[in-house]
Amino acid sequence: MPDEFARAVHELVRDKVEKRAPEIEVSAGKETPAVINIMAALKESVRRAERRCKR
């Protein structure tokens, strides 16, 4: 792994010196992750905790 990282950094620096844009690989097979509403999840968690405490 360190060799791969060092090689990637070296290529990036070389390309930057030569003023070329780095190649970016985009995989079409991955689905976008579901977006979670953090506030809604927090409110639901608090509501559940309050119900447990009242018992």
N, CA, C and O atoms as CSV, one atom per row, in Angstrom:
chain,resi,resn,atom,element,x,y,z
A,1,MET,N,N,0.817,-1.202,0.000
A,1,MET,CA,C,0.000,0.000,0.000
A,1,MET,C,C,0.858,1.262,0.000
A,1,MET,O,O,0.571,2.175,-0.775
A,2,PRO,N,N,1.898,1.359,0.833
A,2,PRO,CA,C,2.713,2.583,0.804
A,2,PRO,C,C,3.338,2.828,-0.567
A,2,PRO,O,O,3.467,3.977,-0.990
A,3,ASP,N,N,3.731,1.751,-1.270
A,3,ASP,CA,C,4.314,1.922,-2.599
A,3,ASP,C,C,3.295,2.495,-3.568
A,3,ASP,O,O,3.632,3.350,-4.387
A,4,GLU,N,N,2.036,2.031,-3.484
A,4,GLU,CA,C,0.983,2.555,-4.353
A,4,GLU,C,C,0.736,4.033,-4.070
A,4,GLU,O,O,0.562,4.831,-4.991
A,5,PHE,N,N,0.721,4.388,-2.791
A,5,PHE,CA,C,0.511,5.781,-2.401
A,5,PHE,C,C,1.660,6.652,-2.913
A,5,PHE,O,O,1.433,7.710,-3.499
A,6,ALA,N,N,2.879,6.204,-2.690
A,6,ALA,CA,C,4.050,6.966,-3.131
A,6,ALA,C,C,4.044,7.135,-4.645
A,6,ALA,O,O,4.373,8.205,-5.157
A,7,ARG,N,N,3.670,6.079,-5.356
A,7,ARG,CA,C,3.607,6.143,-6.815
A,7,ARG,C,C,2.538,7.145,-7.258
A,7,ARG,O,O,2.766,7.932,-8.177
A,8,ALA,N,N,1.372,7.115,-6.604
A,8,ALA,CA,C,0.287,8.025,-6.956
A,8,ALA,C,C,0.673,9.481,-6.685
A,8,ALA,O,O,0.381,10.364,-7.491
A,9,VAL,N,N,1.326,9.725,-5.554
A,9,VAL,CA,C,1.764,11.086,-5.221
A,9,VAL,C,C,2.816,11.546,-6.220
A,9,VAL,O,O,2.787,12.690,-6.673
A,10,HIS,N,N,3.741,10.663,-6.565
A,10,HIS,CA,C,4.779,11.009,-7.527
A,10,HIS,C,C,4.163,11.372,-8.875
A,10,HIS,O,O,4.565,12.358,-9.494
A,11,GLU,N,N,3.190,10.582,-9.335
A,11,GLU,CA,C,2.531,10.870,-10.610
A,11,GLU,C,C,1.774,12.188,-10.544
A,11,GLU,O,O,1.790,12.962,-11.501
A,12,LEU,N,N,1.116,12.448,-9.429
A,12,LEU,CA,C,0.369,13.691,-9.264
A,12,LEU,C,C,1.296,14.902,-9.314
A,12,LEU,O,O,0.993,15.896,-9.974
A,13,VAL,N,N,2.413,14.814,-8.623
A,13,VAL,CA,C,3.378,15.916,-8.623
A,13,VAL,C,C,3.963,16.101,-10.017
A,13,VAL,O,O,4.086,17.228,-10.497
A,14,ARG,N,N,4.321,15.004,-10.666
A,14,ARG,CA,C,4.877,15.086,-12.024
A,14,ARG,C,C,3.876,15.743,-12.975
A,14,ARG,O,O,4.245,16.616,-13.761
A,15,ASP,N,N,2.610,15.323,-12.902
A,15,ASP,CA,C,1.584,15.892,-13.767
A,15,ASP,C,C,1.356,17.367,-13.464
A,15,ASP,O,O,1.108,18.162,-14.371
A,16,LYS,N,N,1.439,17.730,-12.188
A,16,LYS,CA,C,1.249,19.124,-11.807
A,16,LYS,C,C,2.386,19.981,-12.355
A,16,LYS,O,O,2.158,21.095,-12.827
A,17,VAL,N,N,3.600,19.463,-12.292
A,17,VAL,CA,C,4.748,20.186,-12.829
A,17,VAL,C,C,4.589,20.352,-14.342
A,17,VAL,O,O,4.937,21.392,-14.900
A,18,GLU,N,N,4.061,19.319,-14.994
A,18,GLU,CA,C,3.855,19.380,-16.448
A,18,GLU,C,C,2.538,20.070,-16.809
A,18,GLU,O,O,2.175,20.156,-17.982
A,19,LYS,N,N,1.826,20.561,-15.785
A,19,LYS,CA,C,0.569,21.282,-15.940
A,19,LYS,C,C,-0.501,20.457,-16.656
A,19,LYS,O,O,-1.228,20.965,-17.510
A,20,ARG,N,N,-0.581,19.191,-16.296
A,20,ARG,CA,C,-1.637,18.320,-16.818
A,20,ARG,C,C,-2.615,18.027,-15.701
A,20,ARG,O,O,-2.237,17.937,-14.533
A,21,ALA,N,N,-3.862,17.881,-16.065
A,21,ALA,CA,C,-4.886,17.535,-15.074
A,21,ALA,C,C,-4.768,16.053,-14.743
A,21,ALA,O,O,-4.494,15.244,-15.630
A,22,PRO,N,N,-4.970,15.680,-13.471
A,22,PRO,CA,C,-4.908,14.256,-13.117
A,22,PRO,C,C,-6.120,13.508,-13.684
A,22,PRO,O,O,-7.203,14.072,-13.840
A,23,GLU,N,N,-5.909,12.236,-13.986
A,23,GLU,CA,C,-6.995,11.405,-14.475
A,23,GLU,C,C,-7.835,10.952,-13.292
A,23,GLU,O,O,-7.308,10.526,-12.265
A,24,ILE,N,N,-9.130,11.049,-13.449
A,24,ILE,CA,C,-10.044,10.644,-12.395
A,24,ILE,C,C,-10.901,9.512,-12.929
A,24,ILE,O,O,-11.554,9.644,-13.964
A,25,GLU,N,N,-10.891,8.395,-12.207
A,25,GLU,CA,C,-11.699,7.253,-12.609
A,25,GLU,C,C,-13.066,7.342,-11.950
A,25,GLU,O,O,-13.177,7.526,-10.738
A,26,VAL,N,N,-14.099,7.210,-12.765
A,26,VAL,CA,C,-15.466,7.242,-12.246
A,26,VAL,C,C,-16.101,5.907,-12.576
A,26,VAL,O,O,-16.163,5.499,-13.736
A,27,SER,N,N,-16.574,5.229,-11.534
A,27,SER,CA,C,-17.222,3.951,-11.767
A,27,SER,C,C,-18.722,4.181,-11.883
A,27,SER,O,O,-19.330,4.824,-11.027
A,28,ALA,N,N,-19.305,3.657,-12.937
A,28,ALA,CA,C,-20.733,3.865,-13.194
A,28,ALA,C,C,-21.600,2.867,-12.437
A,28,ALA,O,O,-22.815,3.052,-12.367
A,29,GLY,N,N,-21.021,1.826,-11.875
A,29,GLY,CA,C,-21.785,0.774,-11.245
A,29,GLY,C,C,-22.261,1.075,-9.839
A,29,GLY,O,O,-23.145,0.382,-9.337
A,30,LYS,N,N,-21.714,2.071,-9.194
A,30,LYS,CA,C,-22.078,2.339,-7.804
A,30,LYS,C,C,-23.339,3.196,-7.734
A,30,LYS,O,O,-23.522,4.128,-8.517
A,31,GLU,N,N,-24.199,2.860,-6.782
A,31,GLU,CA,C,-25.380,3.663,-6.536
A,31,GLU,C,C,-25.028,4.770,-5.563
A,31,GLU,O,O,-24.126,4.613,-4.741
A,32,THR,N,N,-25.725,5.876,-5.648
A,32,THR,CA,C,-25.477,6.953,-4.702
A,32,THR,C,C,-26.052,6.558,-3.351
A,32,THR,O,O,-27.128,5.963,-3.293
A,33,PRO,N,N,-25.367,6.873,-2.277
A,33,PRO,CA,C,-25.851,6.495,-0.949
A,33,PRO,C,C,-27.106,7.290,-0.574
A,33,PRO,O,O,-27.318,8.409,-1.041
A,34,ALA,N,N,-27.908,6.692,0.263
A,34,ALA,CA,C,-29.120,7.361,0.729
A,34,ALA,C,C,-28.752,8.523,1.643
A,34,ALA,O,O,-27.840,8.417,2.462
A,35,VAL,N,N,-29.461,9.618,1.496
A,35,VAL,CA,C,-29.219,10.795,2.321
A,35,VAL,C,C,-30.044,10.662,3.596
A,35,VAL,O,O,-31.236,10.360,3.551
A,36,ILE,N,N,-29.394,10.890,4.724
A,36,ILE,CA,C,-30.057,10.765,6.018
A,36,ILE,C,C,-30.253,12.155,6.596
A,36,ILE,O,O,-29.313,12.947,6.659
A,37,ASN,N,N,-31.471,12.450,7.018
A,37,ASN,CA,C,-31.759,13.714,7.679
A,37,ASN,C,C,-31.342,13.559,9.134
A,37,ASN,O,O,-32.025,12.896,9.915
A,38,ILE,N,N,-30.239,14.161,9.490
A,38,ILE,CA,C,-29.658,13.983,10.819
A,38,ILE,C,C,-30.583,14.538,11.905
A,38,ILE,O,O,-30.738,13.920,12.959
A,39,MET,N,N,-31.194,15.691,11.657
A,39,MET,CA,C,-32.086,16.268,12.665
A,39,MET,C,C,-33.293,15.377,12.914
A,39,MET,O,O,-33.701,15.200,14.062
A,40,ALA,N,N,-33.869,14.814,11.858
A,40,ALA,CA,C,-35.019,13.923,12.015
A,40,ALA,C,C,-34.615,12.678,12.802
A,40,ALA,O,O,-35.361,12.214,13.665
A,41,ALA,N,N,-33.429,12.138,12.501
A,41,ALA,CA,C,-32.949,10.958,13.215
A,41,ALA,C,C,-32.705,11.279,14.695
A,41,ALA,O,O,-33.025,10.471,15.567
A,42,LEU,N,N,-32.144,12.446,14.972
A,42,LEU,CA,C,-31.898,12.859,16.353
A,42,LEU,C,C,-33.209,13.035,17.115
A,42,LEU,O,O,-33.340,12.579,18.251
A,43,LYS,N,N,-34.176,13.697,16.486
A,43,LYS,CA,C,-35.475,13.901,17.137
A,43,LYS,C,C,-36.159,12.565,17.434
A,43,LYS,O,O,-36.741,12.386,18.504
A,44,GLU,N,N,-36.089,11.640,16.494
A,44,GLU,CA,C,-36.682,10.315,16.699
A,44,GLU,C,C,-35.976,9.579,17.837
A,44,GLU,O,O,-36.628,8.916,18.644
A,45,SER,N,N,-34.663,9.690,17.904
A,45,SER,CA,C,-33.894,9.057,18.969
A,45,SER,C,C,-34.273,9.627,20.331
A,45,SER,O,O,-34.437,8.883,21.298
A,46,VAL,N,N,-34.411,10.944,20.401
A,46,VAL,CA,C,-34.787,11.597,21.660
A,46,VAL,C,C,-36.199,11.172,22.050
A,46,VAL,O,O,-36.462,10.891,23.219
A,47,ARG,N,N,-37.097,11.126,21.088
A,47,ARG,CA,C,-38.478,10.725,21.363
A,47,ARG,C,C,-38.523,9.301,21.921
A,47,ARG,O,O,-39.247,9.032,22.880
A,48,ARG,N,N,-37.761,8.403,21.330
A,48,ARG,CA,C,-37.717,7.020,21.826
A,48,ARG,C,C,-37.148,6.952,23.241
A,48,ARG,O,O,-37.656,6.217,24.088
A,49,ALA,N,N,-36.095,7.721,23.488
A,49,ALA,CA,C,-35.468,7.726,24.815
A,49,ALA,C,C,-36.431,8.276,25.867
A,49,ALA,O,O,-36.497,7.761,26.983
A,50,GLU,N,N,-37.165,9.307,25.514
A,50,GLU,CA,C,-38.138,9.873,26.452
A,50,GLU,C,C,-39.227,8.856,26.780
A,50,GLU,O,O,-39.661,8.745,27.927
A,51,ARG,N,N,-39.662,8.118,25.766
A,51,ARG,CA,C,-40.709,7.092,26.011
A,51,ARG,C,C,-40.186,6.008,26.935
A,51,ARG,O,O,-40.919,5.526,27.799
A,52,ARG,N,N,-38.913,5.611,26.766
A,52,ARG,CA,C,-38.330,4.568,27.624
A,52,ARG,C,C,-38.217,5.061,29.071
A,52,ARG,O,O,-38.426,4.283,30.002
A,53,CYS,N,N,-37.895,6.322,29.267
A,53,CYS,CA,C,-37.721,6.880,30.612
A,53,CYS,C,C,-39.060,7.000,31.340
A,53,CYS,O,O,-39.101,6.893,32.566
A,54,LYS,N,N,-40.134,7.215,30.624
A,54,LYS,CA,C,-41.449,7.392,31.234
A,54,LYS,C,C,-42.021,6.077,31.742
A,54,LYS,O,O,-42.923,6.084,32.580
A,55,ARG,N,N,-41.523,4.967,31.260
A,55,ARG,CA,C,-42.052,3.648,31.661
A,55,ARG,C,C,-41.661,3.281,33.041
A,55,ARG,O,O,-42.026,2.208,33.521
